[in-house]
Amino acid sequence: MFSKAGVQKQIGADAFAIGAYKTGILPSKKTGWSSIFFLVVVAATSGWYGYALGREQARRTLCREISELRQSLQTLETSQDRNAQR
């Protein structure tokens, strides 16, 4: 009726499925696919937020560096004007 290898395969498959459900790799009937969809949405949203936050920080750093360069240029121009007047 049942072969020993077939029974062992089925037991192994069942053990894998139980372990996968317990660790959360696969959705169980209790959690369903909606929880996986939710996790994907959360991951995508957090990735987009991190990207936007990184861009904003880079923009602020660039603006700060430009401001410092302008200030240095004004200081240099002022000192050149003073030297030219002498």
Sequence and secondary structure as in RCSB ss.txt:
>XXXX:A:sequence
MFSKAGVQKQIGADAFAIGAYKTGILPSKKTGWSSIFFLVVVAATSGWYGYALGREQARRTLCREISELRQSLQT
LETSQDRNAQR
>XXXX:A:secstr
   HHHHHHHHHHHHHHHHHHHHTSS  TTTHHHHHHHHHHHHHHHHHHHHHHHHHHHHHHHHHHHHHHHHHHHH
HHHHHHHHHH 
